[in-house]
Amino acid sequence: MISNIRTASVQGQFYPKNCNNIKKLIRKFTKKLKAISPSQDIRKIIPQAIIVPHAGYIYSGFTANCAYQFLKNSKPKRVIIIGPSHHYAFKGISGSYFEAYETSCGNINIDSPYLFALAKEFNIGFEPNAHKKEHSTEVQIPFIQYYFPKSKVIELIYGNVSVEKLAKIIFALLQNEENRIVISSDLSHFYTLETAKAHDYYCLRAIEDLNTELLNKGCEACGLTGIAAMILAAKKANLTSMLLDYRTSADITQDKSSVVGYLSALFYRK
């Protein structure tokens, strides 16, 4: 076992470095959500998995928090975060073979025994360079620690891997009621607002209809493999999907010439 810490690398960039400032920001997102949807009773749905964006909190934090507001209805023993590798090219999937994950609010424990068992079953390796700067998974940690302070985490970063293999892992994870899954993905990048919405439409429809074929019509999510795998696993597990929020960076910057799209969604058993 590797006895060290998964170092946080985007503190102060994608999210505040100060713990209290993170908590204030999440509370601000929640207050805004309640103001928008005061009559929505989120206590009735207990998701097994969510899809959330991974940009800076100023852009996509509200959208992500919409999903965590539902996920908090559960009491998982562990939360498995699955995201694409942005900075290091490799084949397969890399697990967080560390003892703990550094956060602004103190370390959060990694469930190493569970990861070891999962890795043995599905041949999950370890690529240290994939974890050094990966923000797609890291930006989820403050939310998880805020809503699930007693839960452990597992970070799975995927490189060049088939949708089918990742779907098998997700399906296996869904069979354990102590697990909750977080799929990390942004949508289209750097198109005009009109073009971005045209591409993102297919991502939204695919998730809503649990139809991976729609992804091929124009969805350009950076975590496309994770989204497709989640859809396949959800169908096999007889889960229902629900879209929660969609917006783009233009909502913050007012720049419609080059935007990034964000969505949040959940998967639950009726």
NORCOR-V960574 format. One line per field, one symbol per residue. phi: phi as a letter, one per 30 degrees, with the letter a starting at -180 (. if undefined). A space follows every 10 residues. Layout:
phi = ???
This chain:
phi = .dcacdddcb dicdaddddd dddddddddd ddddddbdcd cdddccdcab cbdbdeedcb dddddedddd dddcbddbbc cbbddccbda cjbccddbda cdbdcjdcdc ddeddddddd dchccbcedd cdbdddcddd eeddddcbdc dcbbcccccd bddddddddd dddddcddcb ccccaccdbi cdeddedddd edddddddch bddddddldb ddcedddddd ddddddchcc cbdcababdd dcdiccdabb cbbbabbbcd
